[in-house]
Amino acid sequence: MTHLASADTIGTAARLDIRPVAGRIGAEVHGVRLSGDLQPAVLQTIRQALGRHKVLFFRGQTHLNEAGQEAFGRLFGSLVPHPTVPSLAGTANILDVDGSRGERASSWHTDVTFVPGYPAISILRSVTAPERGGDTLWANTATAYAELSPALRDLADRLWALHSNVYDYVGDRQSASEQGLHRYQTVFTSTRYETEHPLVHVHAETGERSLILGHFVQRIVGLPSTDSRLLLELFQNHVTRPENVVRWRWAAGDVAVWDNRATQHRAVDDYDEQPRIVRRVTVAGEPPVAVDGRRSFLRSVTPPQSASSSIAAE
């Protein structure tokens, strides 16, 4: 189904054509040239679509450069750099993700959940896309929560989990590049964070309940390691069920905007040695609020020892 924003709503400057991509998540948006000068009504329509579809895709935005991407991002709120990774040279907030440097975060995650106020919105722009492979998957953590049985929802509502940027970087990959592993060890974890989040939070804008999971989760607080591992796997499997997932095939100039409070994503590492470069900005968020009203909090932070290079996680 195609959703058209009426001219009465957004004026004559643009007529947005919003086309859902998958049943529960994702929509393509046509009829808009992204910039920092969008009319307020156009931005409002995009915001409303983001709340509904969780991730929006804009094709053919080849006019955007780093400054334009940052200007567009600021329409959604204050931009924040990555907590440990230096921004692209000449920019304040651009995270440069280059697969040739081993920066291939091929596991499910929500951006930067190892800090309490992790980003509310992420905006990713494709600079160089491989001829094959290198897709990104997004999963809807709100529908994942909604499909749980009442007993599991009640359990999830009461659980808290410890998140850290010290995680299993290699994961289930057969191998990881030495260069990428070195950057992970020397920069991504140069400052080490531990944060406690509720397993379920109430979205500040939509009021929906969503699961906070992904590869930065270490364990469920207060449970033995075996029980924690089994429960995390159970809830995570609901998030990544095919019904809750959309897959995007990148072309240079594509822009994806997603609600980082209601999604997880994964960059697929199947493009061999082909070039793949994407650049990201993130919009500041607030510490999530649990069902009982408590907020996420920083448990510990270990200052950096040394750092001399860069790594990024898309």
N, C-alpha and C positions, 0 to 999 in steps of 0.2 A: 504494500500500500504506500502511496505517495502522500505526504503531508505538505500542503502548501500554506505558507504564511500569507495572509491577504494583504493587498496593497493598502487597505485602510489601516492595517496594523503597523506596517513598517514603512509606509510612504512609497514614493515612486522611485527611490534610489535603488531598491533591490527587491526581488521577489524570490524568497528562499524556497527551494525545492528540497524537501527532507525525505529521503528514501531509506526506510529500515533495511538493514543488511541481513540480520539474523532475527530469529523469533523473539529472543529475550534481551539482546544487547546489540548496539551498533547501528549507526545510520550514516549515509552519505549526505552531505549538504552541498547543493549546487546553487549558483546564482549569487555568489558573494566573492569579492576579492579581499582577502584578509589584510588588515593593516591596523595601525593604532588609531585610525580616524573613523572607525565604524560609527554609524548613527546609533544613538542609544536604543532605539526600538529594534534595530537589527541585532545588536548585542543581546538585548533581552530575549529575542526569539532564539538565539543560539544558546543562551543560558537555559531556557526552558527545555529545549531539545536535549541538552546535556543531562539535565535532571531526569528526563524520561529514558534516554537511550544509553546513558553512561559513557559512551565513547562516540565521537563524531569524526568523520573523515572528510577532508577537503582535498579534492584533486587539483592538480595544475597550478599550485601556488608558487610557480617558479620565480616570481618577482621578489619574493621575500628573501632578505639577507638576515644577518645576525641582528642588526639594529631593528629591522622590521619585525622580526620574531619577538624580540623583547618588548617592542612597543605594543604589539598585539597582546602579548601576555599580560601587560600591565592593565589592560582593560578589565581583567578578572580580579585584580588585587595586587598587592605588593609581591614582587618577585624575590625569591630566595635562592642563593647558590647552594650547591651541594655542601654538606657539613665538612667533608674531608677532601674532596677532589677539587683542585684548582679549576676555575672557569677558563674557557677558551681565551687565549691571549687577545687583548683589546676589548673584551666584554666583561660585564660584571656578573652575569648570571647564566651564560650559555655553557651547558655541559656537552662536550664534544665526545661522541662515542664512535670509535673507529675500529671496525672488526680486525683490521690488519695488525692492531696492537694487542690483540688477544682479548679485547673487551667484548665478551660474548656471554651475557648473563642469561644463559639458556635454562632458566628455572623460574617457576611461578613466584611472583612477588608483588607487593604493593610498594611504591617508591618510598624509601627512607623511613620505614616504620621503626627504626632503631632510635629515633628521637621522639619526644612526646607530641609536638605539634608538627607532624609530618605534612608534606604538601597536600593542599586541597585539590589542586588541578595540575596536570602535567600536559605540556604541549611539545610534541615531537615532530620535527621536520626532516624529511629525507633529502639529503644532499646528493648522495651517490647510492643507487640501488643496484644490487646484483642482477644479472640476467635471469637467474633462477635461484630459488630459495631465499632465505633471509626474511621470511614473513614474521609478523608479530601476532600473537594471540592475546585476546582480552577475555576475562571472565567476570560475570556479574555476581558480586558477593551478596547483593541484596536478594536476588531470586534464589541463590543458594541457601540463604537463611530461611526464606519463606517456604521452601520445599521440605525443610526438616519436619519430622514428626513432632507433635506437641511436646512429647517427653524429651526429645533431643533439644528442642528450642529452649525448654525450661532449664536444661542442664547447661547449655551454651551461655545463656543469659547470666549465669552465676560464676563463670570461669574467667580467670585472668591468665595472661601468658607473658613470658619474658622474651623480648626481642633484642637482638644485638647485631651490629655490623660484622662481628666475627662469626662467620657462618661457613657452611660447607661449599666453598667456591667451585670445586670440581664437580660435586653432585654426581649425577648418574652418567656423565660423559665418560667415554673411554679414555680420553686424555684431555688435558688443557695445556695451552702453550706455556712454555717456561716464562716468556715475557709477560703474559697476562697474569700468571700466578705471582711473579715477582712484584708487579704493580699492585696487585691486591694486597700482598703482605706488607709493602712499604708505604702505601699511600691510603688506599681505601680503609684500612684498619689502623692508620697512624694514630688517630684519636679513637679510642674504643668506647662505645656507648652501650649502655644497658637500660632499657625502658620497659615498664610494665603497662600493657594495654588490656582492656577488657576483650574477651573473645568476641563479644558483640557490642557494637556501639550504635547510638541513635544519631542518624544524619542530621546535621544542624539545619539544612534547608528543606529536605524532602520529608523528614520525620521517619524514613524507613530504617529498619534495623539491618545491619550488615555485619558480616564476619570479618575480623581482622586477622589474617593469617599470612602465609607466604614464607619464603626461604629465610627471612630474618628471625623467625620464631625459633627459640631455643627449646622451650618446654612450657608446659602448663604449671603455673605456680601452685605449690602445695600438694602435688601428686608424685608418686614414684615414677621413675623414668619410663618403665614399661607401659604403665597406664597412660602417661602423658603422650608417649609416641603413638600408641594405638588410637587415642582420641583425636590427636592432631591429624592423623592420616584419615580418619573417618570424616571429619569436617572438611578437610582439604579436598577429599574426593568429591564431595558435593559441589564445591566451588568449580571444579574443572570438568564436571560432566559436560558432554557435548552440547546438551540443551542450553547451557549457560555461557557458551563460548562463541566468539566470532573470530575469524581469521582474516588478516589483511595482507594483500599482496602489494608491496611497495613499488612505486615509481618515483623517480626524482621529482621533487616539487610537491609531493603529498605532505599533508599536515594532519596529524591525529591529535585531538584534544580529548582527554578523558578525566572523569571524576575519580581521583585517586582514593577517595573515601569510600567508594562503592565498587571497586574493581581490583583485580589482579591482572598482570600481564606477563608474557614470556616471549622473548626473542628467540626464534628457532635457529639453531646453529647447524645449518645444513648447506651452507653456500661455499664451502671449501675455501679456496684462496681468492675468491672474487672480492672486489672492493665493495664495502658497505659502510657508509658514513651517515649517521643521523645526529641531529643536535636538539637538545632539550632545554626548555625553561620550565620552572615550577613556580606555582603560586602559593604563597604562605597559607598554612592551615592552623587550626587550633587543636589542642589536645582533645582526643575523642571523649565523649561522655557515655558512660555505661548505662545500662537500663536502670540501675539504682541511683543514678545521678553522680557517681564518682567519676573523676577525670583521670586520664593516663598521667603517668609521672615518670621523671627521670630517676632511675635507681642508682646509676653510677656513671662516671665519665673518667677515662684515663687519658691524660694529656699526651700529645705526640712525643715520640722520642726523636725521630728524624723522618724526613720525606724528601725525595728528590725527583719523583716522576709522577705520572698520573694514571688513573684507571677510572673507568666509568661503568655504571650499570644502567642500561637503558630504561 
